[in-house]
Each structure stands twice: as structure tokens, then as C-alpha cells.
């Protein structure tokens, strides 16, 4: 067993974990963040995407011990004071989900994309989201949601 200390959604956790435990399983089974889902276990689908120190990572492709000393943000950590993050709201408002299984990973990847490119074109959104797969939507409304959220997030930054 290995002792790790990880901050998840602003809360510090110190736990003993098996050195081979995947971050996605640590988040779900130890910390209780079940919004981070297991899709493929091979890093192909992106459903397990979280932020590590503000950058998106596929948590099924990373060991929990690699997150030691780092900050992890999950889909549960995006909303503040009960208010949806602009990306979460945009996905809802633009009907960018059907079954919803891929949605947490899509949103986490989209937030990272927009944080690095505040005004992405449709092509840049499609390219930036290409590591996250959806079997239901056809992606059109996902692209619309990311573009809408980018505008909201940009105006919030300029208001601050």
C-alpha cells in the first residue's frame, strides 16, 4: 500500500492505496465521486476525463499514486454554490446530451479546451473534443454547447 494525499474538488484526502489502483477507481470507490465514469478502461472514450492541476486527463489511464500532491477536479467540483458551471449550463440549454454517459468527460474536456482557447472555431472545438466519444448525439449540439459556453466564460472573465 502507498499513502497519497490528493485534493479533490477542493477537499484534501489522504489514503492508503494499492500502487496499481487507477485514478478513476480511486475517485469513485474511495472518494465517492461517481460522476467520473468508467467507459472503456483503455483511454479511448474520454468518459473518465477529470482535471489534474487544471488540465484534462483521462483518469482510467493514470494511477492514483501519480495524482499524489496534485489537485483533481471532477464534474462534481465544477458547480459553485449550487450554480452550474457555464459549460454544464450550456450542455443543458443546447441539448448536448442524450443518454448522458459521456457528458461528464465531455464537459471536463470542453472546459479545458476553452480555458486554452477562449474563442474556438467549430473546427477547433471538434478537434479539441476528438478524444471524447459519444455514441448518441452526433456531436452537433455538443459543438454548439461548447461555443455557447465559450462566449459566456469569456464575458465572465472580462467582468472580473
N, C-alpha and C positions, 0 to 999 in steps of 0.2 A: 504494500500500500504506500501511496505517496500523498503527502499533505500539500494541498493547494489553497491559495487564497485568491478569490476572484470576486470582483464587484459586478453584480448582475442587476441591471436596471436601477443602479444607484445604491444597492444594498450589498455590503460585503459578506462573503461566505467563506468559511474555512472548513474544508472537509478532507477526509482521507478517501482517496480514490484508487482504483486499480490503474496502473500506468497505461494500460491499453484501452481504457474507457474513452469512448468518443465524446466530444463536447456536446453533441445533440442529446446523448443519453444522460449525461451529467445534468444538463439543463432541465430535461423532462423528469427524470427519475429522482434526482437528488434535490434540485432547487424547486421543482414543481412548475416550471414554465412550459406548460404543454401546448402553448401556441406555436412553439417551434416544432414542426412536424418532421417525421421521418418519411421521406418519399422513396428514394431509390437506394440509399446506402452506398452509392458509388460516385457521388458528386455530379451526376448528370442532370438532375431535375431542378435543383435550387430551392426546393420547398423548405429546406432547413436553414436558409440564409439568416444570419444574425450579423450584428456589427461587433467587431473587435477593435477597440480603440477608435471607433468612428468609421471603420472601413468594413465593407461587407465581406463575409467569409461563409463558406459552406460548412456548417458545423458537423456534418457527417464525415467530413474529410479532415478533421482536426481532432487531436487528442485533448482531453480536458486538461492534462498537465501542461500543454502548450499555452493555455489561457492563464496559467498561474501569474499573478501580478498584473493582470490586464483588466480592462473594463469591457463588459459584454452588455450589449443592448439587444433585447428581444422585442418581438412585436408587442408584448405586454408593456414594455417600457417606453413606447413612443407617445402614447397619450399623456397629457399633463392635466392634473386637476380635473379629471373626468372628461376632458375635451379631446376629441380625436385629433391626431396629428393631421396636418393638411393633406398628406398623402393618403392616409386612411379615409378621410372625408371624401377626397376626390375619387377613390376607388368606389365608394358607396354611391356617390352622386352620379358617376358616369357608368354605373352598372358594369364595372370591370371585373366581375366575378360571376361564376355560375355555381359550381359545387363548393368553391372556397378553399379547397385543399392546398392549392399553390399560393393562395393570396398572401399569407404571412411572409413567405420568402420573396414574392414579387414586390411587396411593399418595401421590405428592407433593402432589396437591391435598388429599387427606384429612388429611395431616399438617398442612398449613397451616390447614385448616378447624378441626381440633381444637386447634391452638395458639391460635386466636382464640375458640373456643367449646369449653371443656373438657368440657361435658356436653350435647352436642347432642341434640335430639329426632330422631325418624325424619324428620319433615318438614324440619327444619333440615339434616340430612345430605343428604337428596335435593336440597334447594335449593342447598346448598353444593357439591354434586358435579355440578350440572346442565351445566357447561361441559365435562365429560368424558364421552365417548360410549363405549359398549360394544355390540358387535354380537352378543355371545354369551350373556351371563349373565342378562339380565332384571333386573339390579341388586339383587335381594332380598338375596343373600349379600354383596354389596358394602356395603350399608347395615348388615347385621349385623356385618361385619368392622370398619367404622368405629366403630360403637357399642362393640364389644368393646375395640378399641384405645384408645378414649377413656377407658374405665374403667381400663385398665392404665396409660396415660400419666398419668392423674390421680393414681393411687395412687403412681406413681414420683415425681411432683412432691412429694407430701406426705411421702414418705420421705426426700427430700433435705434 
